[in-house]
Amino acid sequence: MLLVGCGNTKDAPPPSAKGSAQPEPAKPPEPANAPPVAVEPAPAAIDLKTALAKIKIADAACKGKDCAREGMGLMKAEPEKALGYFRKGCETGDGISCGMVGLAFKEGLGVEKSLAAAVALNTQSCELGYFKGCYNLGLMLYNGDGVTADEPKGLSVLDKACAGDAYRACGSLADLYLTTDKAKAKTLAKRGCDNNDAMSCEVLEKIK
């Protein structure tokens, strides 16, 4: 018969012909030697509006791609001013502008570094059809940068980028598949290499 209580679980002592067996004195619990394991919280998500509000918008009449062109011309000399144009371009539907703001947040260029904000901007960029934004988003999802890691989703977004014109994504994917699916890795690397992506060509050489 099994006895269950607050202390240790023991088999009941067999009955004695001379009377009941005396219970053994309870042993004090052993102190725990290992410290509690700290659980790292998932990165807090930032929505697009909150992320963009961190940047002062440009006082200009441009919209969409026109804002992106203005921003590109200012990126080296006046990065903060350039971001103002990119913000306006992003808010008026330009994927390149969103992607440039995402890159700025990821690298801390002209704005305080924020990986969570970069995820929000690259997500919008990808949804607007800028495949380099998809590439950056895919890597962040796969690696868990600024967002809870999601390898399957990261691979899916990288595949979308490769199928578009972000050929560096082809090389990154090929490298990831190199040890698990060489046929797929070769197909991806060839697509990237045929479009002059150096990383893809390097992976292709490894397969040959």
C-alpha positions as CSV (number, residue, x, y, z in Angstrom):
1,M,0.0,0.0,0.0
2,L,1.4,3.4,-1.0
3,L,1.1,6.3,1.5
4,V,0.9,9.8,0.1
5,G,1.3,12.9,2.2
6,C,3.1,16.1,2.5
7,G,6.5,14.5,3.3
8,N,8.3,11.7,1.6
9,T,6.3,8.9,0.0
10,K,7.1,5.5,1.6
11,D,5.9,1.9,1.4
12,A,3.8,1.1,4.5
13,P,5.7,-1.2,6.9
14,P,4.4,-4.7,7.1
15,P,2.3,-5.6,10.1
16,S,4.2,-7.3,13.0
17,A,2.9,-10.2,15.1
18,K,4.2,-8.4,18.2
19,G,2.5,-5.1,17.4
20,S,2.7,-2.0,15.1
21,A,6.1,-1.0,13.8
22,Q,7.4,2.3,14.9
23,P,7.6,4.9,12.1
24,E,11.0,6.3,11.2
25,P,11.6,9.9,12.1
26,A,11.0,12.3,9.2
27,K,14.2,13.6,7.5
28,P,14.5,17.3,7.0
29,P,14.3,18.4,3.3
30,E,17.6,18.9,1.6
31,P,18.4,22.5,0.7
32,A,18.2,23.3,-3.0
33,N,21.7,23.9,-4.3
34,A,20.9,25.2,-7.8
35,P,19.7,28.8,-8.1
36,P,16.4,29.4,-9.9
37,V,16.8,29.6,-13.7
38,A,16.0,33.0,-15.0
39,V,13.5,33.0,-17.8
40,E,14.1,35.7,-20.4
41,P,10.9,37.4,-21.3
42,A,9.8,37.6,-24.9
43,P,10.7,41.0,-26.5
44,A,7.8,43.5,-26.2
45,A,6.3,44.2,-29.6
46,I,6.0,47.8,-30.9
47,D,3.3,48.7,-33.3
48,L,4.0,50.7,-36.5
49,K,2.5,53.9,-35.4
50,T,4.5,53.9,-32.1
51,A,7.7,53.1,-33.9
52,L,7.3,55.9,-36.5
53,A,6.4,58.4,-33.8
54,K,10.0,58.1,-32.6
55,I,11.1,60.0,-35.7
56,K,10.4,63.7,-36.5
57,I,8.5,63.8,-39.8
58,A,9.8,65.9,-42.6
59,D,8.1,69.2,-43.4
60,A,7.8,68.5,-47.1
61,A,5.0,67.9,-49.6
62,C,6.4,64.6,-50.9
63,K,4.6,61.3,-51.0
64,G,5.7,57.7,-51.3
65,K,8.7,57.0,-53.5
66,D,9.4,60.7,-53.9
67,C,10.1,60.9,-50.2
68,A,12.4,57.9,-50.4
69,R,14.4,59.6,-53.1
70,E,14.7,62.8,-51.0
71,G,15.8,60.7,-48.0
72,M,18.4,58.7,-50.0
73,G,20.1,62.0,-51.0
74,L,20.4,63.0,-47.3
75,M,21.3,59.7,-45.7
76,K,25.1,60.2,-45.4
77,A,25.2,63.9,-44.6
78,E,22.0,64.3,-42.5
79,P,20.7,60.9,-41.4
80,E,18.1,62.3,-39.0
81,K,16.7,64.6,-41.6
82,A,16.7,61.7,-44.1
83,L,14.6,59.6,-41.7
84,G,12.0,62.3,-41.6
85,Y,11.5,61.8,-45.3
86,F,11.5,58.1,-44.9
87,R,8.9,58.3,-42.2
88,K,6.6,60.4,-44.5
89,G,7.2,58.0,-47.4
90,C,6.4,55.0,-45.2
91,E,3.2,56.6,-43.9
92,T,2.1,57.3,-47.5
93,G,2.6,53.7,-48.7
94,D,6.2,53.3,-49.8
95,G,7.8,50.0,-48.9
96,I,11.4,51.2,-49.5
97,S,10.9,54.1,-47.0
98,C,9.6,51.7,-44.4
99,G,12.5,49.4,-45.0
100,M,15.0,52.3,-44.6
101,V,13.5,53.3,-41.3
102,G,13.6,49.6,-40.2
103,L,17.3,49.5,-41.1
104,A,17.9,52.7,-39.2
105,F,16.3,51.2,-36.1
106,K,18.2,48.0,-36.4
107,E,21.6,49.6,-36.7
108,G,20.9,52.8,-34.6
109,L,21.5,55.1,-37.6
110,G,20.1,58.6,-36.8
111,V,17.8,57.2,-34.2
112,E,18.0,55.2,-31.0
113,K,18.5,51.5,-31.7
114,S,15.3,49.4,-31.3
115,L,15.1,45.9,-32.7
116,A,11.3,45.7,-31.9
117,A,10.7,48.9,-33.9
118,A,12.8,47.4,-36.7
119,V,10.5,44.4,-36.8
120,A,7.5,46.6,-37.1
121,L,9.0,48.6,-39.9
122,N,10.3,45.6,-41.8
123,T,7.0,43.9,-41.5
124,Q,5.2,46.9,-43.1
125,S,8.0,47.1,-45.7
126,C,7.5,43.5,-46.7
127,E,3.8,43.8,-46.8
128,L,4.2,46.7,-49.2
129,G,6.3,44.5,-51.5
130,Y,9.9,45.7,-50.7
131,F,11.7,42.3,-50.7
132,K,14.8,43.6,-49.0
133,G,12.5,44.5,-46.1
134,C,11.3,40.8,-46.2
135,Y,14.9,39.7,-46.1
136,N,15.6,41.7,-43.0
137,L,12.4,40.6,-41.4
138,G,13.0,36.9,-42.2
139,L,16.4,37.0,-40.5
140,M,15.0,38.8,-37.4
141,L,12.3,36.2,-37.1
142,Y,14.6,33.3,-37.6
143,N,17.2,34.6,-35.1
144,G,14.8,36.0,-32.6
145,D,16.1,39.6,-32.9
146,G,13.5,42.0,-31.4
147,V,10.8,39.3,-31.6
148,T,10.2,35.8,-30.2
149,A,12.2,33.4,-32.5
150,D,10.0,31.6,-35.1
151,E,12.2,29.6,-37.4
152,P,9.5,28.3,-39.7
153,K,8.0,31.7,-40.2
154,G,11.5,33.2,-40.7
155,L,12.3,30.7,-43.4
156,S,8.9,31.4,-45.1
157,V,9.6,35.1,-45.2
158,L,13.2,34.6,-46.5
159,D,11.8,32.4,-49.2
160,K,9.4,35.2,-50.2
161,A,12.4,37.6,-50.3
162,C,14.4,35.2,-52.5
163,A,11.5,34.7,-54.9
164,G,11.4,38.5,-55.2
165,D,14.5,40.4,-56.0
166,A,16.3,40.2,-52.6
167,Y,18.9,37.7,-53.8
168,R,21.0,37.8,-50.6
169,A,18.0,35.9,-49.1
170,C,18.7,33.1,-51.5
171,G,22.2,32.8,-50.2
172,S,21.2,32.9,-46.6
173,L,18.5,30.2,-47.2
174,A,21.0,28.1,-49.1
175,D,23.5,28.3,-46.3
176,L,20.8,27.2,-43.8
177,Y,19.8,24.2,-45.9
178,L,23.3,23.2,-46.7
179,T,23.5,20.4,-44.2
180,T,19.9,19.2,-44.4
181,D,18.7,19.5,-48.0
182,K,21.6,20.0,-50.5
183,A,19.3,19.8,-53.5
184,K,17.2,22.7,-52.2
185,A,20.3,24.6,-51.1
186,K,21.8,24.3,-54.6
187,T,18.6,25.6,-56.3
188,L,18.5,28.6,-54.0
189,A,22.2,29.3,-54.3
190,K,22.0,29.1,-58.1
191,R,19.1,31.6,-58.2
192,G,21.1,34.0,-56.1
193,C,24.4,33.5,-57.9
194,D,22.8,33.9,-61.3
195,N,21.7,37.3,-60.1
196,N,25.2,38.3,-58.9
197,D,24.8,37.7,-55.2
198,A,28.3,36.9,-53.9
199,M,27.1,34.9,-50.8
200,S,25.0,32.7,-53.0
201,C,28.0,32.0,-55.3
202,E,30.1,31.0,-52.3
203,V,27.5,28.6,-51.1
204,L,27.2,27.1,-54.6
205,E,30.9,26.5,-54.6
206,K,30.6,24.5,-51.4
207,I,28.0,22.3,-52.9
208,K,30.0,21.6,-56.1
